[in-house]
Amino acid sequence: MIETFLSSNSTCTENCRMVVCFFAGVLTYRNNFEAAASEIAKRYQDVKMMTIFPYGTANGITRFSFIRLLAKQLTKVSYDLSHDQSKRVTNVSQIIREHAETSDRVILIGHSAGGVIAYRTGLVLEQKYGFQQLQVFAVGCPKFHLRDIPFNNRFTYITGQIRDRITQIGKWRKPGSRIYVGRPGREIQMDFNPAHQGWKFHASYFLKSDWMDSNQVFRSNSEKLVAKIHELDQETNFQDS
């Protein structure tokens, strides 16, 4: 079941100039994106922020229901990785269209499997509903087959400096295909909190997660990630203007 929430960090709720949507992957809690939403609010005015859980949230699960929920979610993720279109993408596209119909710009930010849904949703919004000022960012996301289309110039793929098992899944190009030969417009590797390893690293991209970099400067994952997204978004807007 798709679950959608309005972030308490939104600076606008109706007729907003800008809409930012966070897309969750599997086993994600409702507050996972709030630190990043707070950073978005510092950089953009008149922005509505939504968190979308295409596979449902992990809130309220017990250790007995954990495996059952994970298995159910992974089955859906497997389908979305191998199909250009799904009911989830159609439904999410309609949700965003309703919230962003009067907005000038839309940014879709997906984590893990949520990055796949973010990309496919953005493509529907452009092709079916005519959204033009739109950017998609996938963070710690598995790779999936991409067509070589102009929309990919709006797609940025972000990974961290530590090996993330999820980003090792899949390929952009489908072997033997003349159709699926595309790549993201930008592929960027960033430094995140090095204290996190394995699954903790994968889960922490959007968290506050404070750390000190090699220049003895305090950083946080959420601040650094959103700063980069803002930088790239501004750069794209300048090129389009």
Disulfide bonds with the S-S distance in Angstrom:
Cys12-Cys16 2.12
